[in-house]
């Protein structure tokens, strides 16, 4: 069985659970308690050398890094959500996953960290300069996502892929931090529809978020 260890309020964790539920696979999810230092326990350090999340254990092997986990799950399941045999299409999935990881998703996480997480989890006072930097990059980069979603229902036109589950987890950070998305109607429509997918609702229940 697949076993994901993570933190249910982290987009890096939720994206892996969203993909697992979209694939319809049988898996176990364990939420780590940061306040008790479970992410730095010997057991978890054996799964991730830096004590980060998420991790995936399967068939006696462990993987870390959320993108690698999502790709692995879809590949092992031979799912068209990570296109098989079409190298260009598969690379386009990678392209949008990397775009969110390295660009707009990174800044959405940074913004949410300053606006929400610091106060909620006692990480200190919000840094206005860091918040402004993040919102500036988001404003620059979101139009590319808006344009892409203007070409179809999903990031790869009318075909759902793991890139959508992956990106949705990041976009939740915008809602969490009350960052307006009114200027991006295609993104907003995609987000609202994705939010009500059966796979997302099942994932939230598994994560203990509902």
Number of C-alpha atoms within 10 A of each C-alpha: 11 16 16 25 22 25 21 21 14 15 23 22 23 26 27 29 33 26 26 24 21 21 18 11 14 10 16 14 18 14 19 18 12 10 8 9 11 15 24 17 12 12 11 19 14 12 22 20 11 11 18 17 22 29 23 27 18 13 8 7 8 16 16 18 16 22 18 13 24 23 20 15 21 22 15 8 14 13 15 17 22 25 19 13 9 10 10 10 15 16 13 16 23 17 13 20 22 17 18 23 20 11 16 25 27 16 26 25 23 19 26 23 21 22 20 16 20 15 13 10 10 8 11 11 11 16 13 12 10 15 18 13 13 20 19 12 15 20 13 11 17 18 14 12 18 18 14 18 22 17 13 14 17 19 26 18 13 11 12 17 23 30 27 23 25 27 23 24 24 24 21 19 23 19 14 12 17 12 16 10 15 9 12 16 13 20 24 17 13 19 18 11 10 17 15 10 12 12 20 23 17 16 23 17 11 19 20 12 10 9
